[in-house]
Amino acid sequence: MFADRKSSYKLPPTTIRDQLVSQEARRAKALEEQKRRRAQRIDSSRQLDLFADLNLGGSDEDEDEDEPISLLTPACVAPYASMIEPSFPVNAITAPQPREVVIQVAAPAEPKKKPRKKNKKRNKPSKWADQCMYAELLEMSPEDPWSSTTDDLNDSLPHDLETGWVAVAPVPVGKRCLAVTHQSSGVAGVVPNTTLRSRLLGKTLIARFPSSLPPLTVLDCILDSNWRDNGILHILDVVKWKGQDVADCEAPFRFWWRDTRLAELSQTYPPSITFSHTETRPRYQFPYPTNLIPIPYHTNTSLSSLDISVIPMARTIRTIPVDVPILLPNPPLQDVSGNGMQVESATTPSFRAKGSIESVSTNVQPDGLLLYVSEASYEPGTSPLSSWIPITGYEKPDEPIGIHPLELFHRLVKRRLQGQPVGDGQGEGSMDMDM
């Protein structure tokens, strides 16, 4: 065992040593599998299997003229069957002897014992569990010491990065979830018709709330980390819209469809509430998200565009205007005592959110950059067809902090752009974790 460990010491990672399990190979395999399933669904919708066994009947010319044709058929002989006399007397027919029938009486069955009822109820998994298209952490390597060449493709970045990908940036800090709307009768934006489901278990994050989304819609979203203060729900991708399945479409079309349909929705204003607070001027707290904000996407993923526009935008704090009700102080509560004197009973100021609305700018913190394969459709679960590049790494407390993933990605893009190696001097930066 010691010899095996010694021989494998300081060997390259598996993703570099074995090209069959690299992210590039798994990405190509997943894309081919999607194409195969898509072609299979199209063929099944055409119902080609119903016509597989059909063929044209043989013509008269194909029949053999020398084959003898029988003139006697069962239909011709049937009328003369009653005129033929039987060759044996009818009385000679012997009747069958009766047989003794033995009836076996089964023993009385023992009463079955009722199964004991289990007190513990099994929790059935939700149908929304693990339905988000979760991206893998992009594999990157600034240097490849196990290769004798200095080709710029040794950085483990996709070879078709400039032509076959779509970038989404800046990805905000928040909780990944699914926004699901239900069929409900009533005015849109007033009747609660929307629920937020967690990514992993599919559980409800907050109570059902009203929104302007149409019924039978499923959106891939990120609930902002400060949604109580800004009421923002970031829309990342669209899975279904008004019952129409959009998941089979390619990534650029899904993002275009997302922005076009969200722009057609009517604006939802925050509800008016009344509450008490110890502060003199408290902030309004949203009971549920009211601002549906799409995350910007970029179809131009050329090296120059990534270097100048996309990657700097992935690090930028995004400023978004939101509508917030103006809080007005309520009149102090008074109580009339028995002697007719009015005494103030309110010790803390009370505020109400009614009437006018003011526009306030809120800052959304960036979390990183997402890359989608352009030809890929939306699929549930962790997929190599989507890659995640965070701003900060996921180092353990006992590990030294190295170069951050987004910074490493920027350096690799510059190396391809300038055609020179990266001299970061911070060792290997291979990323093979899931995000």
Phi, psi and omega in degrees: 000321180296324179293322179295317180294324180291323180289330181269003182289134179062027173282158180295160177300162183297325182293337177265325182287320182245106182288346182286338181249014178289164181295326178296318180290319179292328178293317178295322179293319178295322179292320177294324178293321176296318179296322179294316179294323179294317178294325179293320178294322179294318179294323179290327177290333177281346179057049179288339181293333180291336182257007184289323184266002181277141176214162180284141179292152181291142180275170181293334181290336182281345182285147179279123182284336182280352182286126180294141180255125180280128180271341181267122179235159178302330179290331180281330184273341186300319181294337183263004182290328182285343181276351180276126180284141178290148182274006179215150181293151181290327182291342183286352180285121181269137179283146180292137180288140178291143180257150178282128181257121180258121180257121179262125179269121181285147179292147181299132182288144179286141179298134181284141179280134179289134179294145180288139179281130179278133180286326182280130177264131179283128180279114179285138179294144180287147179289348178264004181289133176054045179257354176281148173279097187268129186277150172272151175291128185295130177281127180221143178219116182291331180221148178237089184288350181265010178241141182273352181260165178241032180295146182288351178279357178285000179278001178070006174286155179301138181291334180255037184300326185277341188240336189242023184225160174232132181259143177236117183199147358274134176283124185281163175281129180173194183251127180288137183200175175244131174263118185239126177256148184245160177283116182217148180267135180140183182281132178296135183090353179244315180278132178296117184225004187232137175232151176251124182251137180292156186291315189276310185258346181074021180277159180285127181277313177227167180295158180300136185225159179280148176207167179273005179291145178288160179292160178058047179238137179232122182236141173272119190229170172230115178282120185302145182294337178245041184293337177295331181266329183243348178063032186260133169240111182280129180264117181267311184210166180240132179255317180213142180226116179052043179084349180272124181284119180251357185294332181283352181279163179286162187299313180300322180291321180297318179291322176296317179297320179300310182292322181293315182287323178293328179291339180275348183285149176284152183285136179255125180267150179294149182286158177271129181225164177234131182207168178247149181209150181282340181283158178288322179229082183287162177269149178288136179249122181286130176285338178201161181293137178236346182251111179264105187247119176285145177277132183298144176235157186225116178277341178272101180247032174295161183299320179292322179291321177296320184289319187268322191247303192291308183294316174299326178292328179294341179262352188275140173286127184268131179257123185233128175280135179230153178267126182232133177295146177279129180274127180244138180288138175280155175294147182298142178288138181232151180228137181263120180278180182293331181271008176088003179275140178266126183236132177288129181252351182270118179265339178243146181293142178246138183234155177228148178249092182219155173082242190289159182229139179243151179265126183236139177273133178237147181259132179249122183284137179279153179238339179159204186227138177245141177237134179238139172291129186297320184279352186278146173265172181281129179225143181286156178088178178289130186224138174286354179283356174227133185238141184246132179234096181282162177288313179253153181277183180241051180287147175284160182301328183271000181262145177290147180279120179259204179288139182287152185301316182292324177294320177296318178299320179296319180293322179292323176295319177294324179295318177293324182289322182264344179072034178223151182291159180267126177252071182278334178066019181243019174082196187283142180232042182289131181245112180229023178267165179261143175238000000 
